[in-house]
Amino acid sequence: MNQELRAAVLLPSGARARIAGWKQGVELRHYVVYAAAALIFLLFVVFLRDDGFLTSSNLINIGRQSAPIAVMAVGMSFALASSEIDLSVGSVAALSSLVAAEVVGGHGFVAGTVAALAVGASIGLVNGFITVKVRIPSFLVTLGMLGIVSGIARNMNNLQSLPIRNDAFREVFGSGSVGPVSSLLVWTAVVGLLGHLALHQLRWGRHVLSVGSDRSAAKALGINADRVRISALVVSAAAASFAGVLLAGRLAIGRHDLGENLLLTVIAAVVIGGTNLFGGRASVAGAVAGSVVMAMLNNGLILMGLRVSDQLIARGVIIILAVSLSMREQKES
């Protein structure tokens, strides 16, 4: 007799019903972000029907705006799942856009992309090494790295934007399309699929969740927790650098502040998508869906005439609510 069957026999019917209801609630929790997306979409359709929200051009614009957010959110999911956090993703995206623009001009779009990704991965490696070996919380390490990288980006071209005139780069990472689908959405789907497979099909993904859930237990099972934590931060920074490439391709420039204001949006997208802020649980698909929710929310608030400050307030409220729900789940589990 297996454990679940033994529990069903020993427990009274009322307790079994409550446990079944609890399990059903846990399953429904994974679909909250999709229900929120549908609800927000319907609300904007009703209230902004005369402001162009439902036009094809606006919906395509929402998809393009969500692409870099989604890419960063996928990387952030692994950092949070390992019980770490990366606050430097916005500045990494900005610096990577400048690196891509600089290298693309002289060596082509492939070299520019590789250089940008190498910059992001290197920053993530430094973040991870200091966090693990020096034993400084990743919150503080990446907060400091945010300032360092932001300063480097500002000094790189004296606060001047770098134009990108390489047509191949712009086609592949920005203005191009595969049939009727924007290349930005294609890259979002590719990154989301790779992240989902890495989390659920690779041993490394299972190790990330194990380390984030209980680091001591993971070490007792023979998992190299330090290596997992470092690699999770490398993935987060590399994803941020690729988001910088997408931003550069879309706008055809590299700029010192490109993507710097996306940190709160990315964290909100990841948390409302079902990733536990305290580690041990992640949803890549939920992070992508949460990114669409945040892009749609920003778009709707702009069409409603709200200022940037009001949008920041809305994102802050969403983060607080999402973290509150995450803490409540942690206490109940």
C-alpha positions as CSV (number, residue, x, y, z in Angstrom):
1,M,0.0,0.0,0.0
2,N,1.6,3.3,-1.1
3,Q,1.7,6.4,1.1
4,E,-1.1,8.3,-0.5
5,L,-3.5,5.2,-0.3
6,R,-2.5,4.6,3.3
7,A,-3.3,8.3,4.2
8,A,-6.7,8.0,2.4
9,V,-7.6,5.0,4.5
10,L,-6.5,6.4,7.8
11,L,-8.0,9.9,7.4
12,P,-11.7,10.5,8.0
13,S,-13.8,11.5,5.0
14,G,-14.0,15.2,6.1
15,A,-10.2,15.5,6.3
16,R,-9.8,13.8,2.9
17,A,-12.2,16.3,1.4
18,R,-10.3,19.2,2.9
19,I,-7.0,17.9,1.6
20,A,-8.5,17.3,-1.9
21,G,-9.8,20.9,-1.8
22,W,-6.4,22.2,-0.8
23,K,-4.7,20.3,-3.6
24,Q,-7.2,21.6,-6.0
25,G,-6.4,25.2,-4.8
26,V,-2.7,24.6,-5.3
27,E,-3.3,23.5,-8.9
28,L,-5.5,26.5,-9.5
29,R,-2.8,28.8,-8.2
30,H,-0.7,28.1,-11.3
31,Y,-3.4,29.6,-13.5
32,V,-3.9,32.9,-11.6
33,V,-1.6,34.8,-13.8
34,Y,-3.5,33.7,-16.9
35,A,-6.8,34.7,-15.4
36,A,-5.3,38.0,-14.4
37,A,-4.2,38.6,-18.0
38,A,-7.6,37.8,-19.4
39,L,-9.3,40.0,-16.8
40,I,-7.0,43.0,-17.5
41,F,-7.4,42.5,-21.2
42,L,-11.2,42.5,-20.9
43,L,-11.2,45.6,-18.7
44,F,-9.1,47.6,-21.1
45,V,-11.2,46.4,-24.0
46,V,-14.3,47.8,-22.3
47,F,-12.9,51.0,-20.9
48,L,-10.4,51.8,-23.7
49,R,-12.5,50.7,-26.7
50,D,-12.5,54.2,-28.1
51,D,-8.8,54.9,-27.4
52,G,-7.3,52.3,-29.8
53,F,-6.4,49.6,-27.3
54,L,-7.9,46.8,-29.5
55,T,-6.3,47.9,-32.7
56,S,-3.8,45.5,-34.3
57,S,-1.0,48.0,-34.2
58,N,-1.4,48.5,-30.5
59,L,-1.6,44.8,-29.7
60,I,1.5,44.2,-31.8
61,N,3.2,47.1,-29.8
62,I,2.2,45.4,-26.5
63,G,3.9,42.2,-27.7
64,R,7.0,44.0,-28.7
65,Q,7.2,45.9,-25.4
66,S,6.8,42.6,-23.5
67,A,9.7,40.8,-25.3
68,P,12.7,42.3,-23.4
69,I,10.7,42.1,-20.1
70,A,9.9,38.4,-20.7
71,V,13.5,37.6,-21.6
72,M,14.8,39.2,-18.4
73,A,12.0,37.6,-16.4
74,V,13.0,34.1,-17.6
75,G,16.5,34.7,-16.3
76,M,15.3,36.2,-13.1
77,S,13.1,33.2,-12.5
78,F,16.2,31.0,-12.1
79,A,17.9,33.5,-9.8
80,L,14.8,33.6,-7.5
81,A,14.3,29.9,-7.8
82,S,17.8,29.3,-6.3
83,S,16.9,31.7,-3.5
84,E,19.0,34.6,-4.9
85,I,18.0,37.8,-6.6
86,D,19.6,40.0,-9.3
87,L,19.0,43.7,-9.0
88,S,21.5,44.6,-11.7
89,V,19.5,43.3,-14.7
90,G,18.4,46.7,-15.9
91,S,21.9,48.2,-15.9
92,V,23.3,45.0,-17.5
93,A,20.7,45.4,-20.4
94,A,21.8,49.0,-20.9
95,L,25.5,48.3,-21.0
96,S,24.9,45.3,-23.3
97,S,23.0,47.5,-25.7
98,L,26.0,49.8,-25.9
99,V,28.5,47.0,-26.3
100,A,26.3,45.5,-29.1
101,A,26.1,48.8,-30.9
102,E,29.8,49.4,-30.6
103,V,30.9,45.9,-31.8
104,V,28.2,45.6,-34.5
105,G,29.5,48.7,-36.2
106,G,32.9,47.3,-36.8
107,H,32.5,43.5,-36.7
108,G,29.0,42.6,-37.7
109,F,25.8,41.6,-35.9
110,V,27.0,38.1,-34.8
111,A,30.1,39.5,-33.1
112,G,28.1,42.2,-31.5
113,T,25.6,39.7,-30.1
114,V,28.3,37.4,-28.8
115,A,30.1,40.4,-27.2
116,A,27.0,41.6,-25.4
117,L,26.2,38.1,-24.1
118,A,29.8,37.7,-22.9
119,V,29.5,41.0,-21.0
120,G,26.3,39.9,-19.3
121,A,27.6,36.4,-18.4
122,S,30.8,37.9,-17.0
123,I,28.9,40.3,-14.8
124,G,26.7,37.4,-13.6
125,L,29.8,35.3,-12.8
126,V,31.2,38.1,-10.7
127,N,27.9,38.5,-8.9
128,G,27.8,34.8,-8.2
129,F,31.4,34.5,-7.1
130,I,31.1,37.3,-4.6
131,T,27.8,36.1,-3.3
132,V,29.0,32.5,-2.8
133,K,32.7,32.9,-1.9
134,V,32.7,36.1,0.0
135,R,29.3,35.2,1.5
136,I,27.6,38.6,0.9
137,P,23.8,38.4,0.2
138,S,23.1,38.6,-3.6
139,F,20.7,41.5,-2.8
140,L,23.6,43.6,-1.7
141,V,26.1,42.3,-4.3
142,T,23.8,43.0,-7.2
143,L,22.7,46.3,-5.8
144,G,26.3,47.4,-5.8
145,M,26.8,45.9,-9.2
146,L,23.8,47.9,-10.5
147,G,25.7,51.1,-9.6
148,I,29.0,49.9,-11.0
149,V,27.6,48.8,-14.4
150,S,25.4,51.9,-14.6
151,G,28.5,54.1,-14.2
152,I,30.4,52.1,-16.8
153,A,27.6,52.5,-19.3
154,R,27.5,56.2,-18.7
155,N,31.2,56.6,-19.2
156,M,31.3,54.4,-22.2
157,N,30.1,57.0,-24.7
158,N,29.9,60.1,-22.5
159,L,26.1,59.7,-22.2
160,Q,25.7,59.7,-26.0
161,S,23.6,57.1,-27.8
162,L,25.3,54.8,-30.3
163,P,23.3,54.4,-33.5
164,I,23.0,50.9,-35.1
165,R,23.1,51.0,-38.9
166,N,23.5,47.3,-39.5
167,D,20.3,46.2,-41.3
168,A,20.9,42.5,-40.5
169,F,21.1,43.2,-36.7
170,R,17.9,45.3,-36.8
171,E,16.0,42.7,-38.8
172,V,17.0,39.8,-36.6
173,F,16.6,41.4,-33.3
174,G,14.1,44.2,-33.8
175,S,12.1,45.3,-36.8
176,G,12.1,42.0,-38.7
177,S,9.5,39.2,-38.7
178,V,9.0,35.6,-39.5
179,G,5.9,35.6,-41.6
180,P,3.3,37.8,-39.8
181,V,5.1,37.3,-36.4
182,S,7.6,39.9,-35.1
183,S,11.1,38.7,-34.6
184,L,10.9,40.0,-31.0
185,L,8.0,37.6,-30.3
186,V,9.9,34.7,-31.9
187,W,12.9,35.4,-29.6
188,T,10.6,35.6,-26.6
189,A,9.2,32.2,-27.5
190,V,12.6,30.7,-28.1
191,V,14.0,32.0,-24.7
192,G,10.8,30.9,-22.9
193,L,11.0,27.4,-24.4
194,L,14.6,27.0,-23.5
195,G,14.0,28.2,-20.0
196,H,11.1,25.9,-19.5
197,L,13.1,22.9,-20.8
198,A,16.1,23.8,-18.6
199,L,13.9,24.1,-15.5
200,H,11.9,20.9,-16.0
201,Q,13.9,18.6,-18.2
202,L,17.5,19.2,-17.2
203,R,19.1,18.0,-14.0
204,W,20.5,21.5,-13.5
205,G,17.0,22.9,-13.3
206,R,15.9,20.4,-10.7
207,H,19.1,21.2,-8.7
208,V,18.2,25.0,-8.9
209,L,14.8,24.2,-7.3
210,S,16.3,21.9,-4.7
211,V,19.0,24.5,-3.6
212,G,16.4,27.2,-3.4
213,S,14.0,25.1,-1.4
214,D,16.5,23.7,1.2
215,R,20.2,24.4,0.6
216,S,21.4,22.2,3.4
217,A,19.3,19.2,2.2
218,A,20.5,19.8,-1.3
219,K,24.1,19.6,-0.2
220,A,23.4,16.5,1.8
221,L,22.2,14.9,-1.5
222,G,25.5,15.7,-3.1
223,I,24.4,18.8,-5.1
224,N,27.1,21.4,-5.5
225,A,24.9,24.3,-4.2
226,D,27.6,26.9,-4.7
227,R,28.0,26.1,-8.4
228,V,24.2,26.1,-8.9
229,R,23.8,29.5,-7.2
230,I,26.6,31.0,-9.3
231,S,25.2,29.5,-12.5
232,A,21.7,30.8,-11.8
233,L,23.1,34.4,-11.4
234,V,25.0,33.9,-14.7
235,V,21.9,32.9,-16.5
236,S,20.0,35.9,-15.1
237,A,22.7,38.4,-16.2
238,A,23.1,36.7,-19.6
239,A,19.3,36.9,-20.2
240,A,19.4,40.6,-19.2
241,S,22.2,41.2,-21.8
242,F,20.2,39.5,-24.5
243,A,17.2,41.7,-23.5
244,G,19.6,44.6,-24.1
245,V,20.3,43.3,-27.5
246,L,16.6,43.1,-28.3
247,L,16.1,46.6,-27.1
248,A,19.0,47.8,-29.2
249,G,17.6,46.0,-32.2
250,R,14.2,47.4,-31.7
251,L,15.2,51.0,-31.2
252,A,18.3,50.8,-33.5
253,I,20.5,52.4,-30.8
254,G,22.6,51.5,-27.8
255,R,22.0,53.8,-24.8
256,H,23.3,54.1,-21.3
257,D,19.8,54.0,-19.7
258,L,18.1,51.5,-22.1
259,G,16.2,49.0,-19.9
260,E,17.3,50.5,-16.6
261,N,13.7,51.3,-15.6
262,L,12.5,47.7,-16.2
263,L,13.7,46.2,-12.9
264,L,10.5,46.6,-11.0
265,T,8.5,45.4,-14.0
266,V,10.6,42.3,-14.3
267,I,10.3,41.4,-10.6
268,A,6.6,41.9,-10.7
269,A,6.2,39.8,-13.8
270,V,8.2,36.9,-12.3
271,V,6.4,36.9,-8.9
272,I,2.9,37.2,-10.3
273,G,3.8,34.5,-12.7
274,G,4.2,32.0,-9.8
275,T,7.9,32.1,-8.9
276,N,8.5,32.1,-5.2
277,L,10.4,35.2,-4.2
278,F,12.1,33.0,-1.5
279,G,13.2,30.2,-3.7
280,G,12.2,26.6,-4.4
281,R,9.5,27.2,-6.9
282,A,9.5,28.8,-10.4
283,S,7.4,29.0,-13.5
284,V,9.0,30.1,-16.7
285,A,5.7,30.1,-18.6
286,G,4.2,32.1,-15.8
287,A,7.0,34.7,-16.0
288,V,6.4,35.2,-19.7
289,A,2.7,35.5,-19.1
290,G,3.4,38.0,-16.2
291,S,5.5,40.0,-18.6
292,V,2.6,40.3,-21.0
293,V,0.4,41.4,-18.1
294,M,2.9,44.1,-17.1
295,A,3.3,45.3,-20.7
296,M,-0.4,45.3,-21.2
297,L,-0.9,47.2,-17.9
298,N,1.7,49.8,-18.9
299,N,0.1,50.3,-22.3
300,G,-3.4,50.6,-20.9
301,L,-2.3,53.1,-18.2
302,I,-0.6,55.2,-20.9
303,L,-3.8,55.2,-23.1
304,M,-5.8,56.2,-20.0
305,G,-3.5,59.3,-19.8
306,L,-1.7,58.4,-16.6
307,R,1.7,59.8,-16.0
308,V,4.9,57.8,-15.6
309,S,4.8,58.3,-11.8
310,D,1.3,56.8,-11.7
311,Q,2.6,53.8,-13.6
312,L,5.4,53.4,-11.1
313,I,2.9,53.4,-8.3
314,A,0.8,50.8,-10.0
315,R,3.8,48.5,-10.5
316,G,4.8,49.0,-6.8
317,V,1.3,48.0,-5.6
318,I,1.4,44.9,-7.8
319,I,4.8,43.9,-6.4
320,I,3.6,44.3,-2.8
321,L,0.5,42.3,-3.4
322,A,2.5,39.5,-5.2
323,V,5.1,39.4,-2.4
324,S,2.3,39.3,0.2
325,L,0.8,36.3,-1.5
326,S,4.2,34.6,-1.8
327,M,4.9,35.1,1.9
328,R,1.4,33.7,2.8
329,E,2.1,30.6,0.7
330,Q,5.4,30.1,2.4
331,K,3.9,30.2,5.8
332,E,1.1,27.8,4.8
333,S,3.6,25.4,3.3
